């Protein structure tokens, strides 16, 4: 399995370029949002940052080196909301200009977007020279959804709720093969299964730059769902985590004949090298709460979900379950056996 990893600005301890060099045979793609562009994660910098030119120049220099290593580059226009500019000529001009610049400078290969308008703009201006993928946040999980988007999208990220549903994955792969499209998968999202807060949270992130300087409500949590999980207690909260949609490194082999590449959520992860190393090895001897982005170890501080203690019962059921969590006790039992308090 090859892996697509997220770009982070370098510091004294880490750089995405170093990670690509270290795992040159395993990393196939680097995905990134450029500079202060809104996306599915917080921007690299603010539009008012006095160092914005230096940050963008550094990003360009590193990504050029990544490209020289033979990796593909995927530009993100995957903010969940573009506000009043969502269908504006201003957005069209901006997207056309920035995409053209990054095509010239970096020869970007792909664009992942949540916006059918942006997809149409890019397809019209750049044709097949840039492949367009539907973001995982579009929740594409049916052939009908793929058909609706087929005119301007070349591929689709699988709706996260279907990550462990091999029957549905095979249906979608069959449709893609018959229609000249590609299906992609995000392995380690920290989003809860069918999370009611996801749209709201994604919109908050999309408008995070515009919130700067406002008197905002302090919830004390980085995401709305964290407040809910904190309120139900550690064991119940960690059980909800186990019921979600991430793919553990140990089960990647189940996907080898379905996907050639897995996307790893590492753009905001504090330990991206740890995450990539675990998936390359196919094993993780650590706190499973740390493997996703966002990580849950800080939310459930004082508790460790020992990945080496996850039961065979869970392994044999989690990837073939019907999601009847109200009656099934497999994840609950797995948590009781694998969690310890320190």
C-alpha positions in Angstrom: 0.0 0.0 0.0 1.1 3.5 -0.8 0.2 6.5 1.3 -0.8 10.1 0.7 0.3 12.4 3.5 -0.6 16.0 4.5 1.8 18.9 4.2 2.9 20.7 7.4 5.3 23.7 7.6 8.7 22.5 8.8 10.1 23.2 12.2 13.4 22.2 14.0 12.1 18.7 14.6 10.2 17.8 11.4 9.5 18.5 7.8 7.2 16.8 5.3 10.1 16.7 2.8 12.2 14.7 5.3 9.3 12.3 5.8 9.0 11.8 2.1 12.7 11.1 1.9 12.7 8.7 4.8 9.7 6.7 3.4 10.4 7.3 -0.2 9.0 3.9 -1.3 5.8 4.3 0.7 4.7 7.9 0.2 3.1 8.4 -3.2 1.4 11.8 -2.8 1.4 14.9 -0.7 -1.8 16.9 -0.3 -1.8 20.6 0.8 -3.7 23.8 1.1 -1.7 26.8 -0.1 -0.8 29.5 2.3 -3.9 31.2 3.9 -6.4 29.4 1.6 -9.4 28.1 3.6 -9.6 24.3 3.6 -10.8 21.3 5.7 -8.3 22.2 8.3 -7.0 25.4 9.8 -4.9 27.5 7.3 -1.1 27.5 7.5 -1.3 31.3 8.2 -3.7 34.2 8.3 -4.4 36.4 5.3 -3.1 39.3 7.5 0.1 37.4 8.6 3.1 39.7 8.0 5.1 36.6 7.1 2.7 35.2 4.6 5.1 35.7 1.6 7.9 33.8 3.5 5.5 31.0 4.4 4.2 30.6 0.9 7.8 30.7 -0.5 9.0 28.1 1.9 6.0 25.9 1.1 6.7 26.2 -2.6 10.4 25.3 -2.2 9.6 22.2 -0.2 6.8 21.0 -2.5 9.1 21.4 -5.5 11.5 19.1 -3.8 8.7 16.6 -3.0 7.7 16.7 -6.7 11.4 16.0 -7.7 11.2 12.8 -5.6 8.5 11.6 -8.0 5.5 12.2 -5.7 2.2 13.5 -7.0 0.9 16.8 -5.5 -2.8 17.3 -4.5 -4.1 20.8 -4.0 -6.9 21.2 -1.5 -9.9 23.5 -2.1 -11.9 21.5 0.4 -13.3 24.2 2.8 -16.9 23.2 3.6 -18.2 26.7 2.8 -17.0 29.6 0.7 -19.6 31.9 2.0 -21.1 34.6 -0.2 -18.4 33.9 -2.8 -19.5 30.3 -3.3 -20.7 31.0 -6.9 -19.2 34.4 -7.5 -17.1 35.5 -10.4 -14.6 36.7 -7.8 -14.1 33.0 -6.7 -13.8 32.0 -10.4 -11.0 34.5 -11.0 -9.2 33.6 -7.8 -9.4 29.8 -8.4 -8.3 30.2 -12.0 -5.4 32.4 -11.1 -4.1 30.4 -8.1 -4.5 27.0 -9.8 -2.7 28.3 -12.9 0.2 29.6 -10.7 0.5 26.3 -8.8 0.3 24.3 -12.0 3.2 26.3 -13.4 5.3 26.3 -10.3 4.6 22.8 -9.0 2.9 21.0 -11.8 0.2 19.9 -9.4 -1.5 16.6 -10.4 -4.8 16.6 -8.5 -7.3 18.9 -6.8 -9.6 17.7 -4.0 -12.6 19.9 -3.4 -15.9 20.1 -1.6 -17.3 22.6 -4.2 -18.9 21.4 -7.4 -18.5 25.0 -8.6 -14.7 24.9 -8.1 -14.6 21.5 -9.8 -16.4 22.9 -12.8 -14.1 26.0 -13.0 -11.0 23.8 -12.9 -12.3 21.3 -15.4 -13.2 24.0 -17.8 -9.9 25.9 -17.5 -7.5 23.0 -17.2 -9.2 20.0 -18.6 -7.6 16.6 -17.9 -4.2 18.1 -17.0 -5.5 18.2 -13.4 -7.6 15.4 -11.9 -10.4 16.5 -9.7 -11.5 14.5 -6.6 -14.6 14.9 -4.5 -13.6 15.5 -0.8 -14.4 13.0 1.8 -16.5 15.8 3.4 -18.9 15.6 0.4 -20.0 12.2 1.9 -20.1 10.4 -1.4 -21.3 6.9 -0.5 -23.6 5.8 -3.4 -23.5 5.3 -7.1 -26.2 8.0 -7.4 -24.0 10.5 -5.7 -21.1 9.7 -8.0 -23.3 9.9 -11.1 -24.4 13.4 -10.0 -20.8 14.6 -9.9 -19.5 12.6 -12.9 -19.3 15.5 -15.3 -16.6 17.4 -13.5 -15.1 14.9 -11.0 -12.5 12.2 -11.9 -12.6 10.5 -8.5 -14.3 10.4 -5.2 -13.2 10.0 -1.6 -15.4 7.3 0.0 -17.8 8.5 2.6 -16.1 7.7 5.9 -19.1 5.7 7.3 -18.4 3.1 4.6 -14.8 2.5 5.3 -15.5 -0.8 6.9 -18.3 -1.8 4.6 -16.6 -4.0 1.9 -19.9 -4.8 0.2 -20.6 -1.1 -0.5 -16.9 -0.4 -1.4 -17.1 -3.1 -4.1 -20.3 -1.7 -5.5 -18.7 1.7 -5.8 -15.5 0.4 -7.3 -17.5 -1.5 -9.9 -19.3 1.7 -10.9 -16.0 3.6 -11.0 -14.4 1.0 -13.2 -17.3 1.0 -15.6 -17.4 4.8 -15.8 -13.6 5.6 -15.9 -13.5 7.1 -12.4 -11.4 6.4 -9.3 -12.4 5.7 -5.7 -10.1 6.9 -2.9 -10.1 6.3 0.9 -9.1 8.2 4.0 -7.8 5.7 6.6 -7.5 7.5 9.9 -10.1 10.2 10.2 -11.0 11.0 13.8 -14.6 11.9 12.9 -17.3 9.9 14.8 -19.6 7.6 13.0 -22.6 9.7 11.6 -21.5 12.7 13.7 -24.3 15.2 14.0 -21.8 18.0 14.5 -19.7 17.4 11.4 -21.3 19.9 9.1 -21.3 22.6 11.8 -17.7 21.9 12.7 -16.5 21.9 9.1 -18.2 25.2 8.5 -16.5 26.6 11.6 -13.1 25.6 10.3 -13.9 27.0 6.8 -14.6 30.4 8.4 -11.8 30.3 11.1 -9.8 33.1 9.5 -12.9 35.4 9.5 -13.5 34.7 13.2 -10.1 36.2 14.1 -10.6 39.3 16.3 -14.2 38.5 17.2 -15.4 37.9 20.7 -16.1 34.2 20.4 -17.7 31.8 22.8 -15.1 29.7 24.5 -16.4 26.1 24.7 -13.2 24.7 26.1 -13.2 22.0 23.4 -11.5 21.9 20.0 -14.6 20.2 18.4 -18.3 20.2 19.3 -18.3 16.4 19.5 -15.6 16.4 22.2 -17.9 18.1 24.6 -20.5 15.3 24.1 -17.8 12.6 24.4 -16.5 14.1 27.6 -19.9 14.2 29.1 -20.7 10.5 28.6 -17.5 9.4 30.4 -14.2 7.8 29.3 -15.3 4.2 28.8 -18.4 5.1 26.8 -16.5 7.8 24.9 -13.7 5.4 23.9 -16.4 2.9 22.9 -17.8 5.5 20.5 -14.3 6.0 19.1 -14.0 2.2 18.5 -17.4 2.2 16.7 -16.3 4.9 14.2 -14.7 4.5 10.8 -10.8 4.5 11.1 -8.8 1.6 9.6 -6.1 0.4 11.9 -2.6 -0.3 10.4 -3.1 -4.0 11.3 -6.1 -4.3 8.9 -4.7 -2.4 5.9 -4.0 -5.7 4.2 -7.8 -6.2 3.8 -7.8 -3.2 1.4 -4.7 -4.2 -0.7 -6.8 -5.5 -3.6 -9.3 -2.6 -3.4 -7.1 0.5 -3.2 -3.5 1.3 -4.3 -3.2 4.3 -2.1 -4.6 5.3 1.3 -4.8 8.9 2.5 -3.6 9.5 6.0 -4.9 12.5 8.0 -1.6 14.1 9.1 -1.9 17.7 8.1 -2.6 18.8 11.7 -1.4 15.8 13.6 1.3 16.5 16.2 3.1 13.2 15.3 2.7 12.6 11.6 5.9 10.4 11.4 4.4 8.1 14.1 1.2 7.7 12.1 3.0 7.0 8.8 5.5 4.6 10.3 2.6 2.6 11.9 0.8 2.2 8.6 4.0 1.4 6.7 4.8 -1.3 9.3 1.2 -2.6 9.4 1.3 -2.5 13.2 1.1 0.1 16.1 2.3 -0.6 19.6 0.8 2.4 21.3 -2.3 4.3 22.3 -4.8 3.8 19.5 -6.4 7.1 20.5 -3.3 8.8 19.0 -3.6 7.2 15.5 -6.4 9.4 14.2 -6.6 13.1 13.4 -7.9 14.6 15.6 -6.3 12.5 18.3 -8.4 11.6 21.3 -5.6 11.0 23.9 -5.9 14.6 25.3 -9.7 14.3 25.6 -9.4 11.0 27.5 -6.3 12.0 29.4 -5.3 9.4 32.0 -6.6 6.6 29.8 -4.8 4.5 27.2 -6.4 2.3 24.6 -3.6 -0.3 24.1 -3.6 -1.3 20.5 -1.8 -4.5 21.2 -4.6 -5.6 23.5 -7.4 -5.1 21.0 -9.2 -8.5 20.9 -9.5 -10.9 18.0 -13.3 -10.6 18.5 -13.1 -7.0 17.5 -10.7 -7.6 14.6 -13.0 -10.3 13.2 -16.2 -8.2 13.6 -15.4 -4.5 13.1 -14.7 -4.8 9.4 -17.8 -6.9 8.7 -20.4 -5.5 11.0 -23.8 -4.1 10.3 -23.5 -1.1 12.6 -26.2 -2.2 15.0 -24.3 -0.5 17.9 -27.4 -0.4 20.1 -27.4 -4.2 20.5 -23.9 -5.3 19.7 -21.3 -5.3 22.5 -18.1 -6.1 20.5 -16.6 -2.6 20.7 -17.7 -2.2 24.4 -16.0 -5.5 25.3 -12.9 -4.5 23.3 -12.6 -1.3 25.3 -12.9 -3.1 28.6 -10.1 -5.4 27.7 -7.8 -2.9 26.1 -8.2 0.3 28.2 -6.1 1.0 31.2 -5.9 4.0 33.5 -2.6 5.6 34.5 
